[in-house]
Amino acid sequence: MTDITKLIRSHLSTVETYASVDPAEELARRAGISPEEVVKLNGNENPFGPHPAVAGAIGASRLHLYPDPNQNAVRKALAKYTDMPFECLLAGAGGDELIDLLLRLFVEPGERLLDCDPTFGMYSFCARVADAEVVSVPRDENFDVDTDAVAAFDDERTKILFLASPNNPTGNELSEAEARRLLEMDMVLVVDETYFEFSGNSLAHLVPEYENLVILRSMSKWAGLAGLRIGYMIASPEIVRHLIDIKQPYSVSAAAEAALITSLENRDDLMKNVKIILEQRGRLEAFLDTMDGVKYWPSSANFLLCEFEQGAGVVFEGLASHGVFVRMFSHPRLTRHLRASVGTPDETGRLMKALKTVI
């Protein structure tokens, strides 16, 4: 009988996988409660969900037909929303697909991706799958990017640098001055602006100036479309053309396409939910200010990274016993840290009540 493991590409046979979050049903089973009782604050999802018009738009879609491989309607809607040219826009099956495509386009096996950790784990995961070398450049004591340390790897083997702004899980942003310095280096800079609608700050205006800049955006967080998997990028027409050549033609489903367009048409309503989330973040910050043994990091996103004197594990398990689930990390710099997504007013209240009991 054939030993199938001998046929698997060697670098994939024992690849380090991405640490994803469990669904509400599994969390409920673990806590011994119903899924409706779970306060799920571990995935930075939008607790309000999509706009009510999205369901009708999906239902009216011609789901029996393949979607447009050139994404004309989607890109036109994005051009209006972003005030960027049609030729500079491309959608994908979530930001994850776009990350994977960028690595396929720019990085040969053995070439480098720079990863400023702690940060979003998909950058290094996709690089490992692409057989790239992942070089971690640690952030400084405030979790800001160490541009001098990045510059030390500015050579012909380094092809791409991913930076989330606001950074996940720390919530801080990349400044324009830092970005400009990095863009002068001989590598592609990918700025992941997944949480742009919460921060209100963007570096997209630099795209016409720098052909090596790519901006990633998401419809998962502010628009509540995480389950439909759709994101987009803003980049030079040259990069977009090459990615269209190599992408799967139908990766953005007709349902996701309809949901994106409808969400952008109703963005004012969705931004009201963003406003509520930001208000709840402030409410949670004010509560944490009154507690001993807890420090939170200022955030421009829909989550807070909190440091606990008693360690992350004890607090995580204590919250879970109350049906409240947050994100714990294996990164050595985050052994005392938990990330809590900002929920509805009721979910924020349940989190604060549970924290009072646990700490």
VOPAGU-2260 file (C-alpha; in pm, 1 decimal, decimal comma):
REM VOPAGU-2260
SITE   aa  ch    i         X         Y         Z
SITE  MET   A    0       0,0       0,0       0,0
SITE  THR   A    1     127,7     349,1     -87,4
SITE  ASP   A    2     256,4     556,5     205,0
SITE  ILE   A    3      77,2     879,7     118,2
SITE  THR   A    4     293,6    1084,2     353,1
SITE  LYS   A    5     591,6    1027,5     124,0
SITE  LEU   A    6     406,7    1207,4    -155,5
SITE  ILE   A    7     321,1    1516,0      50,3
SITE  ARG   A    8     545,7    1817,3       0,4
SITE  SER   A    9     803,5    1796,9     277,3
SITE  HIS   A   10     741,8    2144,3     419,6
SITE  LEU   A   11     368,3    2071,9     452,6
SITE  SER   A   12     384,8    1731,7     619,1
SITE  THR   A   13     421,4    1886,4     966,9
SITE  VAL   A   14     325,2    2249,6     902,9
SITE  GLU   A   15     234,9    2464,4    1203,8
SITE  THR   A   16    -134,6    2540,1    1166,8
SITE  TYR   A   17    -327,3    2859,2    1239,4
SITE  ALA   A   18    -485,2    2878,9    1586,1
SITE  SER   A   19    -848,1    2951,4    1501,3
SITE  VAL   A   20   -1134,5    3018,8    1743,3
SITE  ASP   A   21   -1404,9    2765,2    1828,7
SITE  PRO   A   22   -1768,1    2821,0    1724,6
SITE  ALA   A   23   -2033,2    2917,4    1978,5
SITE  GLU   A   24   -2174,1    2562,1    1983,5
SITE  GLU   A   25   -1841,7    2416,1    2095,8
SITE  LEU   A   26   -1790,8    2690,0    2354,9
SITE  ALA   A   27   -2140,8    2623,3    2489,2
SITE  ARG   A   28   -2074,6    2250,5    2516,4
SITE  ARG   A   29   -1753,5    2319,3    2707,2
SITE  ALA   A   30   -1926,7    2555,1    2948,8
SITE  GLY   A   31   -2237,8    2339,6    2987,5
SITE  ILE   A   32   -2472,0    2612,4    2865,8
SITE  SER   A   33   -2683,2    2675,1    2556,9
SITE  PRO   A   34   -2526,3    2850,5    2255,3
SITE  GLU   A   35   -2762,9    3143,7    2313,8
SITE  GLU   A   36   -2603,3    3202,4    2655,6
SITE  VAL   A   37   -2248,2    3225,6    2519,4
SITE  VAL   A   38   -2082,8    3566,7    2520,9
SITE  LYS   A   39   -1843,8    3515,5    2229,8
SITE  LEU   A   40   -1573,1    3780,6    2252,1
SITE  ASN   A   41   -1283,2    3580,8    2106,2
SITE  GLY   A   42   -1308,7    3648,8    1729,7
SITE  ASN   A   43   -1343,9    4028,1    1693,0
SITE  GLU   A   44   -1674,5    3966,2    1517,5
SITE  ASN   A   45   -1946,1    4229,1    1490,5
SITE  PRO   A   46   -2211,8    4141,0    1751,2
SITE  PHE   A   47   -2484,1    4323,3    1556,7
SITE  GLY   A   48   -2442,0    4114,1    1242,9
SITE  PRO   A   49   -2505,0    4231,0     886,2
SITE  HIS   A   50   -2749,1    4496,4     769,8
SITE  PRO   A   51   -3107,4    4357,6     750,9
SITE  ALA   A   52   -3114,5    4423,4     375,7
SITE  VAL   A   53   -2831,5    4176,1     316,3
SITE  ALA   A   54   -3050,6    3868,0     355,0
SITE  GLY   A   55   -3291,7    3993,8      90,4
SITE  ALA   A   56   -3007,5    4082,4    -144,9
SITE  ILE   A   57   -2862,8    3732,1    -114,6
SITE  GLY   A   58   -3205,0    3579,2    -170,0
SITE  ALA   A   59   -3249,3    3782,7    -486,8
SITE  SER   A   60   -2908,8    3683,5    -622,5
SITE  ARG   A   61   -2881,2    3446,6    -916,7
SITE  LEU   A   62   -2710,1    3178,7    -713,5
SITE  HIS   A   63   -2734,8    2923,0    -993,4
SITE  LEU   A   64   -2488,3    3125,9   -1203,7
SITE  TYR   A   65   -2115,3    3175,1   -1155,7
SITE  PRO   A   66   -2018,3    3518,9   -1026,1
SITE  ASP   A   67   -1832,4    3770,7   -1240,9
SITE  PRO   A   68   -1461,9    3668,8   -1239,3
SITE  ASN   A   69   -1360,8    4031,0   -1303,5
SITE  GLN   A   70   -1573,9    4157,1   -1013,1
SITE  ASN   A   71   -1701,4    4457,6   -1209,1
SITE  ALA   A   72   -1999,3    4541,1    -986,6
SITE  VAL   A   73   -1801,7    4482,0    -667,5
SITE  ARG   A   74   -1506,8    4691,6    -777,3
SITE  LYS   A   75   -1733,8    4976,3    -891,1
SITE  ALA   A   76   -1903,8    4977,7    -550,9
SITE  LEU   A   77   -1566,6    4972,1    -376,3
SITE  ALA   A   78   -1438,1    5254,7    -596,7
SITE  LYS   A   79   -1728,0    5471,6    -484,3
SITE  TYR   A   80   -1677,5    5377,3    -118,1
SITE  THR   A   81   -1299,9    5418,9    -108,1
SITE  ASP   A   82   -1267,9    5704,1    -360,9
SITE  MET   A   83    -997,4    5498,5    -532,1
SITE  PRO   A   84    -976,8    5400,9    -902,4
SITE  PHE   A   85   -1150,5    5083,4   -1017,7
SITE  GLU   A   86    -816,2    4950,3   -1145,9
SITE  CYS   A   87    -667,2    4969,2    -793,6
SITE  LEU   A   88    -926,8    4743,3    -631,4
SITE  LEU   A   89    -969,5    4367,9    -598,9
SITE  ALA   A   90   -1191,3    4156,5    -372,9
SITE  GLY   A   91   -1113,9    3816,5    -228,1
SITE  ALA   A   92   -1266,2    3540,3     -17,5
SITE  GLY   A   93   -1174,2    3727,5     296,6
SITE  GLY   A   94    -842,9    3897,1     356,4
SITE  ASP   A   95    -695,4    3550,0     399,7
SITE  GLU   A   96    -721,6    3474,4      27,3
SITE  LEU   A   97    -557,5    3804,6     -60,0
SITE  ILE   A   98    -270,5    3737,2     181,5
SITE  ASP   A   99    -219,0    3398,7      18,8
SITE  LEU   A  100    -230,0    3549,5    -332,4
SITE  LEU   A  101      27,9    3815,2    -246,0
SITE  LEU   A  102     266,6    3548,2    -122,2
SITE  ARG   A  103     210,7    3342,7    -438,7
SITE  LEU   A  104     286,1    3648,8    -650,0
SITE  PHE   A  105     594,4    3782,9    -475,3
SITE  VAL   A  106     767,4    3513,2    -270,4
SITE  GLU   A  107     971,7    3222,2    -402,8
SITE  PRO   A  108    1029,2    2919,7    -175,4
SITE  GLY   A  109    1302,7    3010,2      72,3
SITE  GLU   A  110    1263,3    3385,8      32,5
SITE  ARG   A  111    1164,8    3597,7     329,7
SITE  LEU   A  112     848,4    3735,4     477,0
SITE  LEU   A  113     894,2    3975,4     768,4
SITE  ASP   A  114     647,6    3941,8    1052,4
SITE  CYS   A  115     641,9    4200,6    1333,1
SITE  ASP   A  116     510,8    3999,2    1621,0
SITE  PRO   A  117     293,0    3976,3    1816,3
SITE  THR   A  118      45,4    4020,9    1532,0
SITE  PHE   A  119    -219,3    3845,0    1322,9
SITE  GLY   A  120    -117,1    3482,8    1274,8
SITE  MET   A  121    -234,2    3440,4     914,1
SITE  TYR   A  122      69,4    3621,9     770,7
SITE  SER   A  123     318,9    3368,6     903,7
SITE  PHE   A  124      81,5    3075,8     847,6
SITE  CYS   A  125      36,3    3155,4     478,0
SITE  ALA   A  126     411,0    3208,0     446,0
SITE  ARG   A  127     482,1    2865,3     593,2
SITE  VAL   A  128     237,1    2706,2     348,9
SITE  ALA   A  129     415,6    2891,9      64,9
SITE  ASP   A  130     750,3    2750,5     186,1
SITE  ALA   A  131     880,4    3098,7     260,9
SITE  GLU   A  132    1118,8    3183,1     541,9
SITE  VAL   A  133     939,0    3371,0     818,1
SITE  VAL   A  134    1156,4    3620,9    1003,7
SITE  SER   A  135     999,2    3762,5    1317,9
SITE  VAL   A  136    1099,8    4119,3    1399,2
SITE  PRO   A  137     973,2    4180,5    1753,9
SITE  ARG   A  138     780,2    4496,8    1827,7
SITE  ASP   A  139     914,6    4731,4    2093,3
SITE  GLU   A  140     793,8    4758,4    2454,3
SITE  ASN   A  141     488,3    4956,8    2340,2
SITE  PHE   A  142     416,6    4708,1    2058,8
SITE  ASP   A  143     519,5    4964,6    1795,8
SITE  VAL   A  144     713,4    4858,1    1484,5
SITE  ASP   A  145    1092,5    4867,8    1519,8
SITE  THR   A  146    1176,0    5019,3    1180,4
SITE  ASP   A  147    1551,2    5001,2    1245,7
SITE  ALA   A  148    1524,9    4627,1    1306,1
SITE  VAL   A  149    1318,8    4586,9     987,8
SITE  ALA   A  150    1581,4    4779,8     791,1
SITE  ALA   A  151    1842,8    4522,3     891,6
SITE  PHE   A  152    1662,4    4271,0     664,7
SITE  ASP   A  153    1630,3    4501,5     364,0
SITE  ASP   A  154    1806,0    4281,1     108,3
SITE  GLU   A  155    1732,3    4078,2    -204,1
SITE  ARG   A  156    1591,4    3782,1      -6,9
SITE  THR   A  157    1325,9    3985,5     173,5
SITE  LYS   A  158    1019,9    4028,3     -46,1
SITE  ILE   A  159     727,0    4131,1     170,5
SITE  LEU   A  160     637,1    4281,9     506,8
SITE  PHE   A  161     289,4    4255,1     659,0
SITE  LEU   A  162     177,1    4510,4     917,7
SITE  ALA   A  163    -170,8    4533,0    1065,8
SITE  SER   A  164    -288,2    4884,9    1149,9
SITE  PRO   A  165    -453,1    4882,0    1397,1
SITE  ASN   A  166    -246,6    4583,0    1494,7
SITE  ASN   A  167    -417,7    4266,6    1608,5
SITE  PRO   A  168    -402,7    4193,3    1903,3
SITE  THR   A  169    -243,5    4512,3    2041,4
SITE  GLY   A  170    -470,3    4775,9    1883,6
SITE  ASN   A  171    -202,5    5033,6    1795,8
SITE  GLU   A  172    -155,1    5198,6    1456,1
SITE  LEU   A  173     128,0    5243,6    1206,3
SITE  SER   A  174     210,2    5611,9    1154,0
SITE  GLU   A  175     250,3    5764,4     809,3
SITE  ALA   A  176     611,8    5854,6     888,8
SITE  GLU   A  177     688,9    5492,6     977,5
SITE  ALA   A  178     511,8    5371,7     664,2
SITE  ARG   A  179     705,3    5609,1     439,2
SITE  ARG   A  180    1035,5    5491,7     583,0
SITE  LEU   A  181     939,3    5128,4     524,7
SITE  LEU   A  182     818,1    5202,0     171,9
SITE  GLU   A  183    1161,6    5332,3      77,8
SITE  MET   A  184    1296,3    4981,0     135,0
SITE  ASP   A  185    1312,0    4728,7    -147,9
SITE  MET   A  186    1014,4    4516,1     -43,1
SITE  VAL   A  187     635,8    4510,9     -64,8
SITE  LEU   A  188     464,9    4666,5     236,5
SITE  VAL   A  189     118,6    4524,6     305,3
SITE  VAL   A  190     -77,4    4734,6     554,7
SITE  ASP   A  191    -374,0    4537,8     684,3
SITE  GLU   A  192    -648,6    4788,2     765,6
SITE  THR   A  193    -908,1    4531,0     869,3
SITE  TYR   A  194   -1023,0    4763,6    1149,8
SITE  PHE   A  195   -1018,9    5084,2     942,4
SITE  GLU   A  196   -1383,4    5174,5    1007,1
SITE  PHE   A  197   -1315,7    5169,8    1382,4
SITE  SER   A  198    -994,5    5373,4    1370,2
SITE  GLY   A  199   -1092,6    5613,5    1092,1
SITE  ASN   A  200    -727,5    5629,3     982,3
SITE  SER   A  201    -585,6    5495,7     657,1
SITE  LEU   A  202    -268,3    5497,6     451,6
SITE  ALA   A  203    -454,8    5431,0     127,0
SITE  HIS   A  204    -377,0    5783,3       2,4
SITE  LEU   A  205     -13,9    5671,0     -34,7
SITE  VAL   A  206     -96,4    5402,5    -293,2
SITE  PRO   A  207     -61,8    5636,2    -596,4
SITE  GLU   A  208     279,0    5740,5    -464,4
SITE  TYR   A  209     423,7    5398,0    -382,8
SITE  GLU   A  210     378,4    5100,9    -616,2
SITE  ASN   A  211     507,9    4867,2    -342,6
SITE  LEU   A  212     220,5    4950,9    -104,0
SITE  VAL   A  213     -83,9    4724,6     -64,6
SITE  ILE   A  214    -377,7    4805,0     163,9
SITE  LEU   A  215    -602,0    4523,0     286,8
SITE  ARG   A  216    -955,1    4585,5     412,1
SITE  SER   A  217   -1231,7    4363,5     549,4
SITE  MET   A  218   -1611,0    4342,9     546,0
SITE  SER   A  219   -1604,3    4102,7     842,7
SITE  LYS   A  220   -1575,1    4348,7    1129,1
SITE  TRP   A  221   -1764,0    4671,3    1063,2
SITE  ALA   A  222   -2019,4    4521,2     819,5
SITE  GLY   A  223   -2079,5    4193,4    1005,3
SITE  LEU   A  224   -2004,5    3965,8     709,9
SITE  ALA   A  225   -1742,7    3738,5     870,2
SITE  GLY   A  226   -1935,0    3423,0     777,1
SITE  LEU   A  227   -1953,0    3518,9     408,4
SITE  ARG   A  228   -1575,7    3568,3     374,8
SITE  ILE   A  229   -1518,6    3881,2     170,1
SITE  GLY   A  230   -1244,0    4141,2     187,4
SITE  TYR   A  231   -1064,1    4363,0     -59,1
SITE  MET   A  232    -736,6    4531,0    -138,4
SITE  ILE   A  233    -622,5    4870,0    -264,2
SITE  ALA   A  234    -301,5    4851,1    -466,6
SITE  SER   A  235    -134,4    4968,4    -784,4
SITE  PRO   A  236    -303,9    4864,4   -1111,6
SITE  GLU   A  237       6,2    4658,9   -1190,9
SITE  ILE   A  238     -28,3    4447,3    -877,3
SITE  VAL   A  239    -403,3    4409,0    -925,5
SITE  ARG   A  240    -359,4    4293,3   -1286,4
SITE  HIS   A  241    -110,6    4025,7   -1185,8
SITE  LEU   A  242    -332,7    3903,3    -902,7
SITE  ILE   A  243    -631,9    3877,1   -1136,2
SITE  ASP   A  244    -416,2    3654,9   -1358,0
SITE  ILE   A  245    -344,6    3408,4   -1075,2
SITE  LYS   A  246    -653,2    3420,2    -853,2
SITE  GLN   A  247    -927,5    3159,3    -856,9
SITE  PRO   A  248   -1186,4    3307,1   -1096,8
SITE  TYR   A  249   -1494,2    3251,5    -878,6
SITE  SER   A  250   -1358,0    3276,1    -524,6
SITE  VAL   A  251   -1594,5    3560,8    -432,3
SITE  SER   A  252   -1938,8    3401,4    -431,3
SITE  ALA   A  253   -2250,9    3566,1    -567,8
SITE  ALA   A  254   -2387,6    3579,2    -212,4
SITE  ALA   A  255   -2077,7    3757,3     -81,3
SITE  GLU   A  256   -2084,5    3993,9    -378,5
SITE  ALA   A  257   -2448,0    4090,2    -308,9
SITE  ALA   A  258   -2375,0    4129,8      62,5
SITE  LEU   A  259   -2080,8    4363,5       1,2
SITE  ILE   A  260   -2269,0    4586,6    -240,8
SITE  THR   A  261   -2575,3    4604,6     -14,4
SITE  SER   A  262   -2360,3    4678,3     291,0
SITE  LEU   A  263   -2188,2    4966,7     115,1
SITE  GLU   A  264   -2526,1    5104,2       8,1
SITE  ASN   A  265   -2632,7    5098,8     374,4
SITE  ARG   A  266   -2302,8    5204,7     528,2
SITE  ASP   A  267   -2456,8    5491,1     729,5
SITE  ASP   A  268   -2672,3    5243,3     922,0
SITE  LEU   A  269   -2377,6    5009,9     975,5
SITE  MET   A  270   -2160,5    5294,1    1102,5
SITE  LYS   A  271   -2420,6    5353,2    1375,4
SITE  ASN   A  272   -2334,1    5006,1    1504,1
SITE  VAL   A  273   -1964,3    5093,1    1481,7
SITE  LYS   A  274   -2037,7    5398,1    1698,0
SITE  ILE   A  275   -2208,2    5180,1    1959,1
SITE  ILE   A  276   -1911,0    4941,5    1961,9
SITE  LEU   A  277   -1669,9    5230,2    2015,5
SITE  GLU   A  278   -1889,1    5358,2    2300,0
SITE  GLN   A  279   -1881,3    5012,3    2458,4
SITE  ARG   A  280   -1503,0    5002,8    2422,4
SITE  GLY   A  281   -1489,4    5327,1    2619,8
SITE  ARG   A  282   -1726,3    5183,3    2879,9
SITE  LEU   A  283   -1502,5    4877,2    2919,8
SITE  GLU   A  284   -1190,7    5096,4    2945,1
SITE  ALA   A  285   -1352,8    5305,5    3220,1
SITE  PHE   A  286   -1442,9    4988,2    3409,5
SITE  LEU   A  287   -1090,9    4846,0    3381,0
SITE  ASP   A  288    -949,0    5175,4    3508,8
SITE  THR   A  289   -1118,2    5100,5    3842,9
SITE  MET   A  290    -969,1    4752,3    3877,2
SITE  ASP   A  291    -641,1    4654,1    4039,6
SITE  GLY   A  292    -417,3    4396,6    3873,7
SITE  VAL   A  293    -531,4    4478,6    3520,3
SITE  LYS   A  294    -371,7    4690,7    3248,6
SITE  TYR   A  295    -518,4    4743,8    2902,6
SITE  TRP   A  296    -345,1    4872,1    2592,4
SITE  PRO   A  297    -500,4    5170,2    2411,8
SITE  SER   A  298    -682,3    5040,4    2105,4
SITE  SER   A  299    -807,8    5191,2    1780,3
SITE  ALA   A  300   -1002,9    4875,0    1696,9
SITE  ASN   A  301   -1303,9    4679,0    1825,3
SITE  PHE   A  302   -1107,7    4494,0    2092,8
SITE  LEU   A  303    -887,6    4551,0    2395,1
SITE  LEU   A  304    -569,8    4365,8    2487,1
SITE  CYS   A  305    -558,4    4329,3    2865,8
SITE  GLU   A  306    -267,9    4225,0    3087,6
SITE  PHE   A  307    -347,9    4046,2    3415,1
SITE  GLU   A  308    -108,7    4020,4    3709,5
SITE  GLN   A  309    -245,7    3676,3    3799,2
SITE  GLY   A  310    -180,4    3543,0    3447,9
SITE  ALA   A  311    -400,8    3483,4    3146,5
SITE  GLY   A  312    -491,5    3119,5    3208,6
SITE  VAL   A  313    -663,8    3170,5    3542,3
SITE  VAL   A  314    -868,8    3464,6    3414,0
SITE  PHE   A  315    -955,1    3284,7    3088,5
SITE  GLU   A  316   -1090,6    2979,4    3269,4
SITE  GLY   A  317   -1275,1    3194,2    3519,7
SITE  LEU   A  318   -1449,9    3390,5    3246,4
SITE  ALA   A  319   -1529,7    3070,3    3057,1
SITE  SER   A  320   -1702,5    2932,8    3367,0
SITE  HIS   A  321   -1939,0    3229,5    3336,8
SITE  GLY   A  322   -1999,4    3164,6    2965,9
SITE  VAL   A  323   -1774,9    3451,3    2857,0
SITE  PHE   A  324   -1506,7    3356,3    2604,2
SITE  VAL   A  325   -1211,3    3577,9    2512,9
SITE  ARG   A  326    -890,2    3511,0    2320,8
SITE  MET   A  327    -580,2    3361,4    2481,5
SITE  PHE   A  328    -241,2    3348,2    2307,3
SITE  SER   A  329      62,3    3120,3    2303,9
SITE  HIS   A  330     306,1    3400,1    2217,7
SITE  PRO   A  331     572,6    3430,9    2493,1
SITE  ARG   A  332     512,9    3805,5    2527,2
SITE  LEU   A  333     142,1    3750,5    2587,3
SITE  THR   A  334     138,5    3492,9    2866,9
SITE  ARG   A  335     -41,0    3740,8    3092,7
SITE  HIS   A  336    -261,8    3885,8    2821,8
SITE  LEU   A  337    -614,1    3822,8    2694,1
SITE  ARG   A  338    -789,3    3996,4    2405,8
SITE  ALA   A  339   -1155,7    4080,9    2449,5
SITE  SER   A  340   -1370,4    4180,0    2152,2
SITE  VAL   A  341   -1615,4    4459,9    2218,1
SITE  GLY   A  342   -1971,4    4330,4    2224,6
SITE  THR   A  343   -2319,4    4468,2    2265,0
SITE  PRO   A  344   -2406,8    4671,2    2576,5
SITE  ASP   A  345   -2548,6    4354,5    2735,8
SITE  GLU   A  346   -2237,1    4151,1    2649,2
SITE  THR   A  347   -2013,3    4424,3    2787,4
SITE  GLY   A  348   -2212,9    4413,9    3109,1
SITE  ARG   A  349   -2176,0    4037,1    3135,4
SITE  LEU   A  350   -1800,8    4061,2    3074,3
SITE  MET   A  351   -1759,0    4324,9    3345,5
SITE  LYS   A  352   -1970,1    4126,1    3592,0
SITE  ALA   A  353   -1765,3    3812,6    3524,8
SITE  LEU   A  354   -1436,7    4002,1    3562,2
SITE  LYS   A  355   -1548,7    4135,4    3901,8
SITE  THR   A  356   -1601,6    3778,6    4016,5
SITE  VAL   A  357   -1283,0    3633,0    3866,9
SITE  ILE   A  358   -1033,8    3903,2    3972,3
